[in-house]
Amino acid sequence: MSHYTPLHASPPATLFHDGHCPFCQQEVAWLKKHRHRERIALVDIQASDFNAQAYGQEFNAMMGQLHLKDSQGEWYIGMDASRALYAVLGYRRLVKISCLPGVHGVMNAGYRYFARRRIRIGRWWEKRKAKG
C-alpha cells in the first residue's frame, strides 16, 4: 500500500466516529457545517443501534482508531482515515504533504499516541475549557 493511497478515497465516504469523544464531537460538528457535507456520512459507533459486525469490523478495533469506508468499499484506518476524509473533502494538497516520507511516519506515530489517550486528553481538555 502506497503512502498516497488515501488520496484515492472516493466520495461519498462513511466516517465511523466515537460520539463520546470530545475531540470527535468537535470534528463532527465542523463536518456537519462543511460546504462538502454531502460527501461524508457520519456514523456514531457509540450509538445504541450500531453493530460493528454488520460492517465486517470489530467494535474494539473501531474504538481504537478512526475508520472510514469510501464508496468503492475501501477501508482507511487510523491516520489514513483522517487523510482519506480530508482528501474526500477537497484538501488534497494538505493530504499530499502528510503523505511525504518522514512526515507520513511522524503523523502516523502522533495519531497512534493521541488515539490511545484521546479520552483522557479529552477529559483534561473539557476541564480546562470549563475553568476558562
C-alpha positions in Angstrom: 0.0 0.0 0.0 1.4 3.4 -1.0 1.6 6.3 1.4 -0.6 8.2 -1.1 -3.4 5.6 -1.1 -5.8 7.9 0.9 -5.7 10.4 -1.9 -7.8 7.8 -3.9 -10.7 7.7 -1.5 -13.9 8.1 -3.4 -16.9 10.1 -2.1 -19.4 9.6 -0.6 -17.5 8.1 2.3 -18.7 7.0 5.7 -16.8 8.2 8.8 -17.2 6.0 11.8 -16.5 8.1 14.9 -16.8 7.8 18.7 -19.7 10.0 19.7 -18.4 10.1 23.4 -15.0 11.6 22.5 -14.9 15.4 22.9 -12.4 15.8 20.0 -14.6 13.6 17.7 -17.6 15.7 18.7 -15.9 18.9 17.7 -14.8 17.4 14.4 -18.3 16.1 13.6 -19.8 19.5 14.4 -17.4 21.0 11.9 -18.1 18.3 9.3 -21.9 18.9 9.6 -21.3 22.6 8.6 -18.7 21.9 5.9 -19.5 23.0 2.4 -18.9 19.5 1.1 -21.0 17.8 3.8 -22.8 15.6 1.3 -19.5 13.8 0.6 -19.5 12.3 4.1 -21.9 10.1 6.0 -21.3 10.1 9.8 -21.9 7.0 11.9 -21.5 7.2 15.7 -20.1 3.9 16.8 -21.4 4.6 20.4 -25.0 4.7 19.2 -27.1 2.0 20.8 -28.1 0.5 17.4 -24.6 0.4 16.0 -23.3 -3.0 15.1 -19.6 -3.2 14.0 -20.0 -6.7 12.7 -22.6 -5.6 10.2 -19.7 -3.7 8.6 -17.3 -6.6 9.0 -15.4 -4.9 11.8 -14.8 -5.4 15.5 -16.1 -2.8 17.9 -12.9 -2.6 19.9 -10.8 -2.1 16.8 -13.1 0.7 15.7 -12.9 2.3 19.2 -9.1 2.1 19.0 -8.7 4.0 15.7 -10.8 6.1 13.3 -12.3 4.2 10.4 -13.5 5.4 7.1 -15.1 3.4 4.3 -15.3 5.0 0.8 -17.8 4.5 -1.9 -15.6 1.8 -3.5 -15.7 -0.3 -0.3 -12.1 0.6 0.6 -11.4 0.9 4.3 -9.0 3.5 5.7 -7.9 3.2 9.3 -6.1 5.5 11.8 -4.3 8.4 10.3 -5.1 7.1 6.8 -8.8 7.5 7.7 -8.1 11.2 8.5 -6.1 11.6 5.3 -8.9 10.0 3.3 -11.5 12.2 5.0 -9.7 15.3 4.1 -9.0 14.1 0.5 -12.7 13.5 0.0 -13.5 17.0 1.4 -11.1 18.6 -1.1 -7.9 19.2 1.0 -5.7 17.1 -1.4 -2.6 19.3 -1.1 -2.7 19.1 2.7 -3.1 15.3 2.4 -0.2 15.1 -0.1 2.1 16.9 2.4 1.0 14.5 5.2 1.9 11.6 2.9 5.5 12.7 2.2 8.3 10.3 3.5 9.2 11.3 7.0 6.1 13.4 7.5 4.0 10.3 7.0 5.7 8.3 9.7 5.7 11.2 12.2 2.0 11.9 11.7 1.1 8.2 12.0 3.1 7.9 15.3 1.4 11.1 16.6 -2.0 9.8 15.7 -1.4 6.4 17.4 -0.2 8.3 20.6 -3.2 10.6 20.6 -5.7 7.8 19.7 -4.7 5.7 22.7 -5.0 8.7 25.1 -7.9 10.7 23.5 -10.4 10.0 26.2 -8.0 11.1 29.0 -6.8 14.1 27.0 -10.5 14.9 26.2 -11.4 14.9 29.9 -8.5 17.2 30.7 -9.4 19.5 27.8 -13.1 19.7 28.9 -12.0 20.6 32.5 -9.6 23.2 31.1 -12.3 24.8 28.9 -14.7 24.9 31.9 -12.2 26.8 34.0 -11.8 29.2 31.3 
